């Protein structure tokens, strides 16, 4: 019954996303969920391209914070502190629901009292989406370096079951994962379609990963532009600039990083992974893997060298 369904606030970030945000809003509107139980809230970084007009035309609310244009983390904190609904779903302007009953299926998981958060096991894939978008969904993350470190936020499409750490229970429609207290052993959960009970925002407990429902993470940028954006974010949210509990790279990851250096730079292993992935889930986007791995390897390497040189020159002065 609709009266028994909990209230949900879909919280989302936006900044000059006029070209993609309407599809996001339409996918929310197409959810089989009562409108009086659903609130949509955007924290905008001061868009100047018509993004705000699109959001308001669809009846969504906006917190306009141009002073936080480069601090998406603070805009997220602002949003999750605002709702007074039963649940919060962290979304983004480049996210779309693939199935029309995603919200209902996510809510249903909370009948298990140990579950405090849920997201989809895999990213969704649409044949018409750009090849880079499909590729990143196939590998389970937006950064092949983070994926190589074992920090993919979704399970890759060539894995048949849960791919990461934690104590796993197969509950049929979803995997129930209990993580320990070490953030270094957790995947990068908490974004791109993550639902949580509002009162549990500060806790870490058991999480559910729905097997047969999907959030699409739509990437519309060309490869080099996308790499530039990832490097900018990595620099902006570097541990020496912002204190973070969760870190993509920790001292325990040195052996994984060495393996990435050896394999991404020589291309052989990425080529084999692409072939394996294509065999498991046929999509020619898999064959971007060696190209993207090598491009990201070069990009991060050059960024690290540049930062080291700047730091060294600063110390000399």
PANU-977883 format. One record per residue (C-alpha): residue in three letters; x, y, z. Coordinates in pm, 1 decimal, decimal comma, always signed. Example, Ala and Ser with C-alpha at 12.3 -4.5 7.8 and 13.67 -1.06 7.14 Angstrom:
PANU-977883
 rest        X        Y        Z
  ALA  +1230,0   -450,0   +780,0
  SER  +1367,0   -106,0   +714,0
This chain:
PANU-977883
 rest        X        Y        Z
  UNK     +0,0     +0,0     +0,0
  UNK   +122,2   +350,1    -83,5
  UNK    +38,2   +474,2   +266,9
  UNK   +288,9   +229,0   +409,7
  UNK   +576,9   +336,1   +187,8
  UNK   +842,7   +553,8   +355,1
  UNK   +921,7   +907,4   +241,0
  UNK  +1238,1   +960,3    +37,3
  UNK  +1448,2  +1264,0    -48,5
  UNK  +1655,2  +1223,9   -364,7
  UNK  +1953,0  +1454,6   -309,4
  UNK  +2168,6  +1546,8   -605,3
  UNK  +2456,0  +1772,6   -707,5
  UNK  +2449,0  +1992,7  -1013,7
  UNK  +2674,0  +2246,5  -1179,5
  UNK  +2624,2  +2358,2  -1540,5
  UNK  +2450,1  +2031,3  -1624,3
  UNK  +2173,5  +2166,6  -1848,8
  UNK  +2262,9  +1922,7  -2128,3
  UNK  +2215,5  +1610,5  -1914,1
  UNK  +2001,1  +1694,4  -1611,8
  UNK  +1659,9  +1662,3  -1775,5
  UNK  +1716,2  +1289,7  -1838,0
  UNK  +1805,1  +1253,9  -1470,8
  UNK  +1484,8  +1424,4  -1359,0
  UNK  +1269,5  +1229,1  -1604,8
  UNK  +1412,8   +899,5  -1476,6
  UNK  +1314,1  +1001,0  -1121,5
  UNK   +963,8  +1101,0  -1234,4
  UNK   +917,9   +763,7  -1406,5
  UNK   +973,1   +574,7  -1082,4
  UNK   +673,8   +376,9   -963,6
  UNK   +663,6   +563,2   -635,5
  UNK   +395,3   +798,3   -498,4
  UNK   +476,9  +1162,0   -566,1
  UNK   +366,2  +1272,7   -218,9
  UNK   +631,5  +1045,5    -68,1
  UNK   +913,9  +1171,3   -290,9
  UNK  +1113,1  +1492,1   -260,6
  UNK  +1388,3  +1591,1   -506,3
  UNK  +1657,2  +1832,5   -384,9
  UNK  +1957,8  +1968,9   -574,8
  UNK  +2256,9  +2150,9   -431,9
  UNK  +2380,5  +2361,1   -721,3
  UNK  +2723,8  +2518,0   -743,0
  UNK  +2609,6  +2835,1   -919,6
  UNK  +2510,8  +2712,3  -1265,4
  UNK  +2494,6  +2971,7  -1542,9
  UNK  +2376,9  +2752,9  -1833,4
  UNK  +2007,6  +2710,0  -1754,3
  UNK  +2044,3  +2414,5  -1517,1
  UNK  +1839,3  +2583,6  -1244,9
  UNK  +1554,0  +2656,8  -1483,3
  UNK  +1536,4  +2289,1  -1586,8
  UNK  +1535,4  +2174,6  -1223,0
  UNK  +1258,8  +2414,0  -1122,2
  UNK  +1052,4  +2331,8  -1431,7
  UNK  +1036,8  +1973,3  -1307,0
  UNK   +923,0  +2082,6   -961,9
  UNK  +1245,7  +1995,0   -781,7
  UNK  +1394,8  +2210,8   -506,5
  UNK  +1729,2  +2389,8   -529,7
  UNK  +1986,3  +2504,5   -277,6
  UNK  +2189,2  +2754,6   -479,9
  UNK  +2545,4  +2777,6   -345,5
  UNK  +2783,1  +2935,9   -599,9
  UNK  +3035,2  +2978,8   -316,7
  UNK  +3065,8  +2598,9   -305,4
  UNK  +3116,3  +2544,2   -678,5
  UNK  +3443,9  +2359,6   -616,8
  UNK  +3337,6  +2187,1   -295,6
  UNK  +3099,1  +1911,9   -394,7
  UNK  +3170,3  +1739,1    -63,0
  UNK  +3030,5  +2034,8   +133,9
  UNK  +2725,5  +2052,3    -90,7
  UNK  +2661,0  +1684,4    -21,9
  UNK  +2687,3  +1747,6   +353,5
  UNK  +2445,2  +2036,9   +319,3
  UNK  +2193,0  +1820,3   +138,0
  UNK  +2199,5  +1522,2   +372,9
  UNK  +2153,3  +1757,6   +670,1
  UNK  +1843,4  +1914,5   +511,5
  UNK  +1594,8  +1627,3   +457,0
  UNK  +1343,0  +1523,8   +721,1
  UNK  +1219,9  +1221,0   +528,3
  UNK  +1262,2   +857,2   +629,6
  UNK  +1527,9   +784,5   +367,3
  UNK  +1790,3   +974,3   +169,8
  UNK  +1899,8   +866,3   -179,4
  UNK  +2228,4  +1018,2   -296,0
  UNK  +2206,2  +1069,4   -669,8
  UNK  +2376,7  +1293,0   -924,8
  UNK  +2289,4  +1482,8  -1240,0
  UNK  +2459,5  +1210,4  -1445,2
  UNK  +2263,8   +926,7  -1278,4
  UNK  +1952,8   +761,3  -1418,7
  UNK  +1730,9   +478,8  -1294,9
  UNK  +1728,3   +193,4  -1542,9
  UNK  +1421,1     +8,6  -1409,1
  UNK  +1098,4   +182,3  -1313,5
  UNK  +1070,6     +7,7   -976,5
  UNK  +1422,0    +73,3   -845,5
  UNK  +1302,7   +286,6   -553,5
  UNK  +1044,4    +30,3   -443,1
  UNK  +1297,2   -253,4   -458,9
  UNK  +1556,9    -53,2   -266,4
  UNK  +1305,6    +33,8     +5,4
  UNK  +1192,3   -329,6    +30,5
  UNK  +1541,1   -438,0   +138,6
  UNK  +1503,3   -241,3   +462,3
  UNK  +1259,8   -501,4   +591,5
  UNK  +1584,1   -659,1   +715,7
  UNK  +1650,2   -458,3  +1035,7
  UNK  +2027,1   -501,3  +1001,3
  UNK  +2040,0   -318,0   +667,8
  UNK  +2114,6    +53,1   +694,4
  UNK  +2206,6   +127,8   +332,4
  UNK  +2147,1    -12,0    -16,4
  UNK  +2270,1    +42,4   -368,1
  UNK  +2271,3   -158,4   -688,7
  UNK  +2529,0   -432,1   -735,6
  UNK  +2620,3   -315,1  -1085,6
  UNK  +2585,0     -4,0  -1297,3
  UNK  +2325,3    -18,2  -1570,1
  UNK  +2418,8    -17,6  -1939,1
  UNK  +2215,9   +109,3  -2233,2
  UNK  +2324,3    +25,3  -2592,2
  UNK  +2271,0   +386,0  -2704,9
  UNK  +2501,7   +536,4  -2440,9
  UNK  +2851,3   +663,9  -2535,4
  UNK  +3116,2   +393,0  -2546,6
  UNK  +3315,6   +543,8  -2256,9
  UNK  +3001,7   +548,8  -2042,4
  UNK  +2935,4   +181,1  -2119,1
  UNK  +3298,2    +89,4  -2053,4
  UNK  +3307,7   +252,8  -1709,7
  UNK  +2984,2    +76,2  -1617,5
  UNK  +3130,4   -255,1  -1731,3
  UNK  +3437,6   -223,0  -1504,4
  UNK  +3229,3   -102,1  -1208,1
  UNK  +3380,5   +241,3  -1148,9
  UNK  +3471,3   +577,9  -1297,4
  UNK  +3847,5   +541,2  -1251,5
  UNK  +4043,1   +233,1  -1370,7
  UNK  +4320,9   +311,4  -1120,2
  UNK  +4075,2   +293,2   -829,1
  UNK  +3924,4    -21,5   -980,9
  UNK  +4272,3   -173,0  -1003,5
  UNK  +4325,0    -94,3   -635,2
  UNK  +4012,7   -294,1   -552,6
  UNK  +3802,3    +14,2   -472,4
  UNK  +3537,6    -18,6   -744,0
  UNK  +3204,5   +111,6   -615,6
  UNK  +3008,1   -144,9   -819,0
  UNK  +3074,9   -503,9   -916,9
  UNK  +3222,0   -534,5  -1269,6
  UNK  +2997,8   -702,3  -1525,2
  UNK  +3242,9   -988,8  -1576,3
  UNK  +3207,4  -1095,0  -1210,0
  UNK  +2924,7  -1330,2  -1123,2
  UNK  +2898,9  -1241,3   -753,7
  UNK  +3011,8   -988,5   -494,5
  UNK  +3361,7   -868,8   -588,4
  UNK  +3505,4   -698,2   -280,8
  UNK  +3564,5   -736,3    +91,9
  UNK  +3324,4   -790,9   +380,8
  UNK  +3122,2  -1077,4   +523,6
  UNK  +2883,0  -1182,1   +247,9
  UNK  +2536,8  -1334,6   +277,6
  UNK  +2340,4  -1416,3    -37,8
  UNK  +1980,8  -1312,3    +36,1
  UNK  +1840,5  -1402,5   -304,2
  UNK  +1746,2  -1063,3   -446,8
  UNK  +2051,7   -895,7   -294,0
  UNK  +2386,3   -952,3   -127,9
  UNK  +2404,3   -851,7   +235,5
  UNK  +2753,5   -728,0   +318,6
  UNK  +2885,5   -656,6   +666,8
  UNK  +3201,2   -446,3   +654,7
  UNK  +3454,2   -413,1   +932,2
  UNK  +3574,7    -89,1  +1086,2
  UNK  +3875,8    -44,2   +854,8
  UNK  +3782,9   +206,3   +579,1
  UNK  +4073,3    +78,7   +367,6
  UNK  +3887,4   -248,5   +320,5
  UNK  +3564,2    -92,4   +198,3
  UNK  +3471,8    -17,0   -161,8
  UNK  +3384,6   +343,2   -249,0
  UNK  +3015,2   +322,4   -160,1
  UNK  +2791,2   +618,1    -82,2
  UNK  +2722,1   +785,0   -417,9
  UNK  +2553,6   +738,4   -756,0
  UNK  +2232,7   +585,7   -625,9
  UNK  +2299,4   +502,7   -260,5
  UNK  +2000,3   +492,9    -25,5
  UNK  +2031,3   +509,5   +352,1
  UNK  +1805,3   +550,3   +651,4
  UNK  +1846,0   +910,9   +752,6
  UNK  +1918,0   +836,7  +1119,1
  UNK  +2203,5   +605,2  +1017,9
  UNK  +2403,1   +852,7   +809,8
  UNK  +2692,5   +843,1  +1058,4
  UNK  +2699,9   +465,4  +1105,8
  UNK  +2870,2   +176,2   +930,3
  UNK  +2689,4   -157,5   +945,7
  UNK  +2534,4   -403,3   +699,8
  UNK  +2467,1   -286,6   +344,3
  UNK  +2258,8   -443,2    +66,6
  UNK  +2352,4   -461,3   -301,7
  UNK  +2055,3   -532,7   -529,2
  UNK  +2139,1   -789,1   -796,8
  UNK  +1879,8   -715,2  -1064,7
  UNK  +1824,4   -339,7  -1042,3
  UNK  +2056,6    -79,3  -1190,4
  UNK  +2157,8   +284,3  -1168,1
  UNK  +2303,2   +421,6  -1490,2
  UNK  +2603,1   +650,3  -1450,5
  UNK  +2595,5   +846,7  -1773,7
  UNK  +2936,8   +977,5  -1885,8
  UNK  +2904,8  +1211,6  -2181,8
  UNK  +3258,8  +1354,7  -2195,5
  UNK  +3534,9  +1237,0  -2432,1
  UNK  +3819,4  +1042,4  -2272,1
  UNK  +4075,7  +1323,2  -2231,2
  UNK  +3817,5  +1565,5  -2091,8
  UNK  +3699,2  +1299,6  -1849,8
  UNK  +4059,0  +1230,4  -1740,2
  UNK  +4116,0  +1602,3  -1685,9
  UNK  +3808,7  +1617,2  -1462,2
  UNK  +3919,7  +1312,1  -1261,7
  UNK  +4266,2  +1462,3  -1207,7
  UNK  +4111,3  +1791,6  -1097,8
  UNK  +3893,8  +1608,6   -844,8
  UNK  +4188,4  +1401,0   -722,3
  UNK  +4386,7  +1719,1   -663,5
  UNK  +4095,1  +1902,6   -502,4
  UNK  +4018,2  +1620,6   -256,8
  UNK  +4375,3  +1506,8   -192,0
  UNK  +4436,1  +1393,4   +169,6
  UNK  +4684,3  +1677,9   +223,9
  UNK  +4407,1  +1930,0   +146,8
  UNK  +4097,7  +1772,5   +300,9
  UNK  +4086,8  +1539,9   +599,0
  UNK  +3919,0  +1217,6   +492,2
  UNK  +3836,1   +894,8   +674,3
  UNK  +3806,1   +700,6   +351,1
  UNK  +4107,2   +702,6   +119,4
  UNK  +4126,8   +538,0   -219,7
  UNK  +4500,0   +475,1   -170,5
  UNK  +4645,2   +363,4   +163,4
  UNK  +4988,9   +229,1   +266,9
  UNK  +4836,7   -120,7   +243,6
  UNK  +4783,1    -70,5   -131,0
  UNK  +5147,3    -37,4   -238,5
  UNK  +5164,7   -387,9   -385,2
  UNK  +4846,0   -323,8   -584,7
  UNK  +4986,6     +5,6   -711,1
  UNK  +5307,2   -168,8   -821,1
  UNK  +5099,0   -422,7  -1013,4
  UNK  +4907,1   -137,0  -1179,5
  UNK  +5232,3    +32,3  -1284,5
  UNK  +5366,8   -290,3  -1432,5
  UNK  +5049,1   -393,4  -1614,1
  UNK  +4878,4    -70,4  -1718,8
  UNK  +5197,3    +59,3  -1876,3
  UNK  +5260,9   -258,6  -2079,4
  UNK  +4895,9   -309,2  -2186,3
  UNK  +4910,7   -692,0  -2195,7
  UNK  +4703,5   -759,8  -1884,1
  UNK  +4441,4   -491,8  -1970,5
  UNK  +4403,8   -650,4  -2316,2
  UNK  +4348,5   -992,2  -2158,4
  UNK  +4098,5   -841,6  -1911,0
  UNK  +3910,9   -680,5  -2200,4
  UNK  +3889,0  -1014,7  -2379,5
  UNK  +3768,5  -1188,9  -2062,6
  UNK  +3507,1   -920,1  -2004,4
  UNK  +3379,8   -937,5  -2361,4
  UNK  +3346,5  -1315,3  -2332,7
  UNK  +3139,0  -1278,2  -2012,6
  UNK  +2926,2   -981,3  -2129,1
  UNK  +2966,7   -899,7  -2497,8
  UNK  +3010,6   -526,5  -2554,3
  UNK  +3285,9   -373,9  -2766,0
  UNK  +3325,1   -105,3  -2499,1
  UNK  +3540,9   -358,6  -2310,5
  UNK  +3818,0   -299,3  -2563,8
  UNK  +3858,3    +56,7  -2440,0
  UNK  +4014,6    -97,1  -2130,3
  UNK  +4382,2   -100,1  -2243,5
  UNK  +4348,5   +249,8  -2392,1
  UNK  +4182,5   +397,9  -2082,2
  UNK  +4419,7   +220,3  -1842,3
  UNK  +4724,5   +351,8  -2027,6
  UNK  +4576,9   +703,3  -2057,7
  UNK  +4492,5   +721,1  -1686,4
  UNK  +4832,1   +574,7  -1594,0
  UNK  +5009,2   +847,2  -1794,4
  UNK  +4777,0  +1118,1  -1662,5
  UNK  +4824,3  +1028,4  -1296,2
  UNK  +5199,3   +980,4  -1343,7
  UNK  +5244,5  +1321,7  -1503,4
  UNK  +5025,2  +1482,6  -1237,9
  UNK  +5230,8  +1321,6   -959,4
  UNK  +5561,7  +1426,4  -1118,8
  UNK  +5436,6  +1783,4  -1163,2
  UNK  +5320,6  +1799,0   -801,0
  UNK  +5653,8  +1656,5   -679,1
  UNK  +5849,4  +1912,9   -880,1
  UNK  +5636,8  +2202,0   -755,1
  UNK  +5676,0  +2080,6   -395,6
  UNK  +6050,3  +2041,9   -441,4
  UNK  +6092,4  +2387,8   -588,3
  UNK  +5883,5  +2532,0   -306,3
  UNK  +6110,1  +2370,9    -48,0
  UNK  +6420,6  +2510,2   -225,5
  UNK  +6276,2  +2861,8   -213,9
